[in-house]
Amino acid sequence: MTLGEMLARSSRSYPHKPVIIFQGQKIAYQDLYRQVEGLAQGLTELGIKPGDKVGLLLTNSPQFVVSYFAIAAIGAIIIPLNTMFKGEELAYILKDAQAKLLITMESFSKVADELLVKVESLEQIIVYNQGEEGKFISFESLIEKEFQKEVQGIIKPEDIAVYLYTSGTTGHPKGAMLSHSNLISNVQSTLEALQVGPEETYLCVLPLFHTLAATICMLMPIYIGSTVTIQEAFTPHGLLRALSDDQVSIFVGVPSIYVVLANIEFSEEQYNLIHLRVCLCGGASLPLEVIKRFEDKYKGRARIIEGYGLSEASPVVCVNPVLGVRKVGSIGLPIPEVEVKILNEEDQELPVNEVGEIVVKGPNVMKGYYNLPEDSTEALKNGWLHTGDLGKTDEDGYVYIVDRKKDMIIVGGLNVYPREVEEVLYAHPAIAEAAVIGYLDSLRGEAVKAVVALKSEHQVKEKELIKYCRDRLAAYKVPRVIEIRDSLPKTSTGKILKRELK
């Protein structure tokens, strides 16, 4: 099955059922499918062919879902783009993917103008909700087209559907290539693990460009014919109102959201949360005290179910059982069809309770990184996806994360790789040395800190450096603290000792 076939099947089975609730408006499966067909036809008439790459720069909205499935329906490759990225960050990804077209919205028209100049492969831009004098192709005009099935290419389940760009230790994002079958198998296995059906209603507040939201909050409900309420951005009371008004039973969040929900004050008369059944948490580990505070506050209506995944695995790898034994502090059991092992540095399997690298095998594992054969070989060594995360298993097969990738910082569920921030700092004329590390933050899990040494005869203040970073990086990557020192600790070979800084 392909993504296009998946949507078509649900549209036939549930034509009049709401698939999306957005800003109080309901969209039925048959109406969503008609819009997808129209945009697919429009993309085809614009010259987009199977294998072409299409960037997707949209906030959470029905237009994101329509665009995602339309691109997949004609066999093109979706490049979801982080809406918090700045122009240079977006340009790098679009250049690397050799994107031919970009679908975006009026609020990004200025950056779209810049990208059209910076990215040579980019030929056309489609804009949703642009004004009458808009210079780009109108999204609204395309979804009204009639889909001609004969123009559709022959799409196979093993064809690549998405490049998910994930930052690497080099500081440059790498495109994890996921096929239609990678994504759909992950949906099927996760559904089996969670034991949920079409009667559920989902709430999506996480950004759909993020792999967790795309799989759990978009592909999963559409696969089984459920309804999903989509919110453009997270606000605590907006979230609670949606849980109540739309009778949401499944909610997916990251630790920072659960921290807010555990502390927010409201009366039981304000919101009726009796339908809430499952609260999933991913992106980073959740402190035990937050789980206790949340579940005490919401009177045990819904347990927080922690899981684990990564972009390269579509993304779900493990999850605690909803109806079985939940082990607080663990990431649960591998989902059906997925294997997990703990290996030492010689790639030998370790016994129970010994710490090593978590490796994964299954139909959800990526095909490799786009245009990076050496990195792909290293990541998929001996047929196993090497996650770079350290963990262990217990006697019952539950998996525990012991530490994250060596240098990665996780801010509110989003990955920050220090090298990328360091490169920005090193470009500042006053900086001689820079090291970026993470520190514990009660709201976001971790926050970014930079330690720098200045060049002789140069002076600069912390606030100036933070503003410099803010102009060049997505907000969550910007250091909240920059410490200026005379020098940084180093090894005998001159390598900065980040361990000592931490």
C-alpha positions in Angstrom: 0.0 0.0 0.0 1.1 3.6 -0.7 0.2 6.7 1.1 -2.2 7.8 -1.7 -3.9 4.4 -1.6 -4.2 4.6 2.1 -6.1 7.9 2.0 -8.3 6.6 -0.9 -9.2 3.6 1.1 -10.3 5.6 4.1 -12.2 8.0 1.9 -14.2 5.2 0.5 -14.9 3.6 3.9 -15.7 6.9 5.8 -16.7 9.4 3.1 -18.8 11.6 5.4 -16.9 11.2 8.6 -14.8 14.2 9.7 -11.1 13.6 9.2 -9.9 17.0 10.4 -11.3 19.5 12.8 -9.5 22.9 12.4 -10.5 26.2 14.0 -14.0 24.8 14.6 -14.5 23.6 11.0 -14.9 20.0 10.1 -13.5 18.5 6.9 -14.9 15.1 5.8 -12.8 12.3 4.3 -14.3 12.7 0.8 -13.7 16.5 0.8 -10.1 16.0 1.9 -9.6 13.4 -0.8 -11.1 15.7 -3.5 -8.7 18.5 -2.5 -5.8 16.1 -2.6 -6.7 14.9 -6.1 -7.1 18.5 -7.3 -3.6 19.5 -6.0 -2.1 16.3 -7.3 -3.4 17.2 -10.8 -2.1 20.8 -10.4 1.3 19.5 -9.4 1.4 17.2 -12.4 0.4 20.1 -14.8 3.3 22.1 -13.3 5.7 19.4 -14.4 6.2 17.6 -11.1 7.0 13.9 -11.8 7.7 10.8 -9.7 10.9 11.3 -7.8 10.9 15.1 -7.9 11.3 16.8 -4.5 8.8 19.2 -3.2 9.5 21.3 -0.1 6.6 21.8 2.4 6.8 25.0 4.5 3.4 25.2 6.3 2.2 25.5 9.8 -0.3 23.0 11.2 -3.3 23.2 9.0 -5.5 21.2 6.6 -3.3 22.6 3.8 -0.3 20.7 5.2 -2.3 17.5 5.1 -3.6 18.1 1.6 -0.1 19.0 0.3 1.6 16.0 2.0 -0.8 13.5 0.4 -0.9 15.2 -3.0 2.8 15.1 -3.3 2.8 11.4 -2.3 0.0 10.6 -4.6 2.0 11.5 -7.7 5.2 9.8 -6.5 7.1 12.9 -5.7 9.1 13.2 -2.5 8.0 15.3 0.4 10.5 17.5 2.1 8.9 18.7 5.4 10.6 22.0 6.5 10.8 23.3 10.0 8.8 26.5 10.1 11.1 27.9 12.8 14.2 27.8 10.5 15.7 30.9 9.1 16.4 31.5 5.4 19.9 30.0 5.3 18.8 26.8 7.2 15.9 26.3 4.7 18.1 27.0 1.7 20.6 24.4 2.8 18.0 21.7 3.0 16.3 22.6 -0.3 19.7 22.8 -2.1 20.8 19.5 -0.7 17.5 17.8 -1.7 17.5 19.5 -5.1 13.9 20.6 -4.5 12.0 21.6 -7.6 9.0 23.2 -6.0 8.0 24.7 -2.7 4.5 24.8 -1.1 4.2 27.5 1.5 1.8 30.2 2.9 1.5 33.9 2.6 3.3 34.6 5.9 6.4 33.0 4.5 6.3 34.9 1.2 9.3 37.0 2.0 11.5 34.0 2.8 10.1 32.3 -0.3 11.3 35.2 -2.4 14.8 34.7 -1.0 14.7 31.0 -1.5 13.8 31.3 -5.1 17.1 33.3 -5.6 19.3 31.1 -3.4 18.2 27.6 -4.5 19.0 27.0 -8.1 16.9 23.9 -8.4 13.8 25.7 -7.1 11.6 26.5 -10.2 8.2 27.4 -8.7 6.4 28.3 -5.5 2.8 27.6 -4.5 1.4 29.9 -1.8 -1.7 29.4 0.3 -3.8 32.4 1.2 -1.7 34.9 -0.7 -3.2 38.3 -1.6 -4.8 39.2 -4.9 -1.5 40.7 -6.1 0.4 37.6 -5.2 3.3 36.7 -7.5 3.3 33.0 -6.8 1.0 30.2 -7.9 -2.3 30.1 -5.9 -2.8 27.0 -3.7 -6.6 27.6 -3.8 -6.7 27.6 -7.6 -5.0 24.2 -7.8 -7.1 22.2 -5.4 -10.2 23.0 -7.6 -8.7 21.0 -10.5 -10.1 17.7 -11.7 -7.8 14.8 -11.1 -7.0 12.7 -14.2 -5.9 9.3 -13.0 -4.1 8.6 -16.2 -1.5 11.2 -15.4 -0.5 9.4 -12.1 2.7 7.5 -12.2 2.9 3.9 -11.1 3.8 4.3 -7.4 5.2 1.3 -5.5 5.3 0.9 -1.7 9.0 0.7 -1.7 9.4 4.1 -3.5 10.7 6.9 -1.4 8.0 9.1 0.0 9.8 11.5 2.4 13.2 12.9 3.1 13.2 13.7 6.8 16.1 16.1 7.4 17.8 15.4 10.8 20.9 17.2 12.0 24.0 15.1 12.1 27.2 15.4 14.2 28.8 17.4 11.4 26.2 20.1 12.0 24.7 19.7 8.6 21.2 18.1 8.3 21.0 14.8 6.5 17.9 13.6 4.6 16.7 10.2 6.0 15.0 8.5 3.1 11.7 6.9 4.1 9.5 4.9 1.7 5.7 4.6 1.7 6.1 1.1 3.2 8.5 2.4 5.9 5.8 4.8 7.1 2.8 2.6 6.7 4.4 -0.4 8.5 5.3 2.0 11.4 1.7 3.1 11.6 0.4 -0.5 11.5 2.9 -1.7 14.2 2.2 1.3 16.5 -1.5 0.8 16.2 -1.1 -2.8 17.2 1.0 -1.8 20.1 -1.4 0.8 21.3 -4.5 -1.2 20.6 -6.6 1.7 19.2 -9.3 1.8 16.6 -11.3 4.2 14.4 -13.5 5.4 17.2 -10.6 7.4 18.6 -10.3 11.2 18.3 -6.7 12.6 18.2 -5.4 16.0 19.0 -2.4 17.4 17.2 -0.5 20.3 18.7 3.0 19.2 17.8 4.3 20.6 14.5 3.4 18.3 11.6 6.8 18.9 10.0 8.1 16.8 13.0 8.1 13.1 12.4 6.4 12.2 15.6 3.3 14.4 14.8 3.3 13.3 11.1 3.1 9.6 11.9 1.0 9.5 15.1 -1.2 12.6 14.6 -1.8 12.4 10.8 -0.9 9.1 9.2 -2.2 6.9 12.0 -5.7 8.4 12.3 -6.1 8.6 8.5 -5.0 4.9 8.2 -7.8 3.7 10.5 -10.5 6.3 9.6 -10.3 8.4 12.8 -10.7 12.1 13.4 -7.9 14.5 14.3 -8.2 18.0 15.7 -5.3 20.1 14.4 -4.2 23.2 16.3 -1.8 25.6 14.6 0.1 26.3 17.8 0.2 25.2 21.4 -1.6 27.2 24.1 -2.5 25.6 27.4 -6.1 26.6 27.5 -6.6 26.1 23.8 -5.4 22.6 24.2 -7.6 21.9 27.2 -10.6 23.4 25.3 -10.0 21.1 22.3 -9.7 18.1 24.6 -13.1 18.9 26.0 -15.0 20.2 23.0 -13.9 17.6 20.5 -14.0 14.7 23.0 -10.4 13.8 22.4 -9.2 10.4 23.5 -5.6 10.3 22.3 -3.1 13.1 22.8 0.5 13.3 21.9 2.9 15.7 23.5 6.6 16.3 24.4 7.8 16.8 28.0 7.6 20.6 28.0 3.9 20.4 27.2 3.2 17.9 30.0 5.1 20.2 32.4 2.8 23.1 31.5 -0.3 20.9 31.8 0.8 19.5 35.1 1.0 23.0 36.6 -1.9 24.9 34.9 -4.9 25.8 37.1 -8.5 25.3 35.9 -11.8 24.1 37.3 -13.5 20.9 36.4 -16.5 23.0 35.2 -14.3 24.6 32.5 -13.2 21.5 30.7 -14.7 18.0 30.4 -11.9 15.6 29.9 -13.7 12.3 30.5 -12.9 11.0 27.0 -9.2 11.4 27.3 -7.7 7.9 27.4 -4.1 7.8 26.2 -1.4 10.5 26.6 1.7 9.7 24.6 5.0 11.3 25.3 8.1 11.3 23.0 11.0 13.5 21.9 12.8 13.3 25.2 12.6 11.6 28.6 10.0 12.8 31.0 10.9 13.4 34.6 9.1 11.0 37.0 7.8 13.8 39.2 6.1 15.4 36.1 4.3 12.1 35.4 3.1 11.8 39.0 2.0 15.5 39.1 0.2 15.2 35.8 -1.6 12.0 36.7 -2.6 13.2 40.1 -4.0 16.4 38.6 -6.0 14.6 36.0 -7.2 12.0 38.5 -5.8 9.1 36.6 -8.1 9.5 33.6 -5.2 9.0 31.2 -1.8 7.5 31.9 1.2 9.0 30.2 2.7 6.4 27.9 6.3 7.0 27.1 7.9 5.8 24.0 11.0 6.2 21.8 11.8 6.8 18.2 13.9 8.6 15.7 13.5 10.0 12.3 15.4 7.2 10.7 12.9 4.7 12.1 9.7 6.5 10.8 9.9 7.2 13.9 8.4 4.8 16.5 10.6 2.0 17.9 9.4 1.3 21.4 6.3 2.2 23.5 5.0 1.2 26.9 1.8 -0.9 26.7 -1.5 1.0 27.1 -3.3 -1.9 28.7 -0.4 -3.9 30.0 2.4 -3.2 32.4 3.8 0.3 32.2 7.3 0.7 33.6 7.8 4.3 34.5 11.2 5.5 33.5 11.5 3.0 30.6 10.7 3.6 26.9 8.7 0.4 26.9 8.8 -2.6 24.6 9.7 -2.8 20.9 6.6 -2.4 18.7 5.5 -5.5 16.6 7.9 -6.3 13.7 10.7 -4.2 15.2 13.7 -5.6 16.9 16.0 -3.9 19.4 19.4 -5.0 20.6 22.0 -3.5 22.9 25.5 -3.7 21.4 29.0 -3.0 22.7 31.6 -1.1 20.7 32.5 -4.3 18.9 28.9 -4.7 17.8 28.4 -7.7 20.1 25.1 -8.1 21.8 25.1 -7.4 25.6 23.2 -9.2 28.3 20.3 -7.8 30.3 21.1 -4.6 32.3 24.4 -3.9 30.6 24.6 -0.5 28.9 25.5 -0.2 25.2 24.3 1.3 22.0 20.6 0.8 21.0 20.3 -0.7 17.5 17.1 -1.3 15.6 16.0 -3.5 12.8 12.5 -3.6 11.1 10.4 -2.6 8.1 10.3 1.0 9.5 14.0 1.6 9.2 15.1 4.1 6.5 16.7 3.3 3.2 19.7 5.5 4.0 20.6 9.2 3.9 20.1 11.0 0.6 23.3 11.3 -1.3 25.5 10.2 1.6 26.5 6.6 1.0 29.3 6.5 3.6 27.0 7.9 6.3 24.3 5.5 5.3 26.7 2.5 5.5 27.8 3.6 8.9 24.3 4.1 10.3 23.0 0.8 8.9 26.0 -1.3 9.7 25.4 -5.0 9.5 21.7 -4.4 8.7 21.0 -2.6 12.0 20.2 1.0 12.5 22.8 2.3 15.0 21.0 5.0 16.9 24.0 6.4 18.8 21.8 6.3 21.9 23.0 4.4 25.0 20.5 2.1 26.7 19.8 -1.2 28.4 17.1 -3.8 28.6 15.6 -5.5 31.7 14.6 -9.1 32.3 11.1 -8.4 30.7 12.5 -6.9 27.5 11.7 -3.3 28.5 14.2 -0.8 27.1 15.7 2.1 29.1 17.5 5.1 27.7 20.7 5.8 29.7 22.1 8.7 27.7 21.4 10.5 24.5 23.8 10.9 21.6 27.1 12.2 22.8 26.6 15.9 22.0 23.0 16.3 21.1 20.8 18.6 23.1 17.0 18.1 23.1 15.0 21.3 23.6 11.3 20.7 23.9 11.6 17.5 21.9 13.6 19.1 19.1 17.2 18.1 18.4 19.9 20.7 18.6 23.4 19.7 17.5 26.1 21.8 19.1 28.3 21.9 16.0 25.7 23.9 14.0 25.4 26.5 16.8 29.2 26.6 17.2 29.7 27.3 13.5 27.4 30.4 13.8 29.4 31.6 16.8 32.7 31.0 15.1 31.6 33.3 12.3 31.4 36.2 14.7 34.5 38.4 14.3 35.2 38.6 18.1 35.1 34.8 18.9 38.2 32.7 19.0 36.8 29.5 20.5 33.3 28.3 21.2 31.7 25.2 22.7 28.0 24.5 23.0 26.5 22.3 25.7 23.1 21.5 27.1 21.9 22.0 30.7 18.8 20.9 32.5 15.7 23.0 32.1 12.5 22.3 34.0 10.2 23.4 31.1 12.0 22.3 28.0 14.0 19.3 29.3 17.3 20.9 28.2 18.4 24.4 27.1 21.4 25.5 25.1 24.5 27.2 26.7 27.6 28.4 24.9 31.0 29.0 26.4 33.3 31.2 24.3 36.7 32.8 24.4 37.3 36.1 22.6 40.1 37.1 20.2 42.7 39.4 21.7 41.7 43.1 21.6 38.0 42.2 21.0 35.2 43.0 23.3 31.5 41.8 23.0 28.7 41.4 25.5 26.6 38.3 26.1 23.4 40.1 24.9 25.0 41.0 21.6 26.1 37.4 21.0 22.6 36.1 21.8 21.1 38.6 19.3 23.7 37.6 16.7 22.6 33.9 17.1 18.9 34.8 17.1 19.3 36.5 13.7 20.8 33.3 12.3 19.2 30.3 14.0 15.8 29.0 14.9 14.7 30.2 18.3 15.1 26.8 20.0 18.7 26.6 18.9 19.7 30.0 20.3 21.8 29.8 23.5 19.9 31.1 26.5 23.2 31.6 28.3 26.6 32.6 26.8 29.5 32.5 29.2 32.7 34.4 28.2 36.0 33.0 29.5 39.6 33.8 28.9 40.1 30.3 27.5 38.4 26.9 27.2 39.7 23.6 28.7 41.4 21.3 26.2 42.9 17.9 25.8 46.6 17.5 25.0 45.7 17.4 21.4 43.8 20.7 21.6 40.3 19.3 21.6 37.9 21.3 23.8 36.8 19.3 26.8 33.1 19.6 26.8 32.8 17.1 29.6 34.6 19.4 31.9 32.4 22.3 30.8 29.3 20.3 31.6 
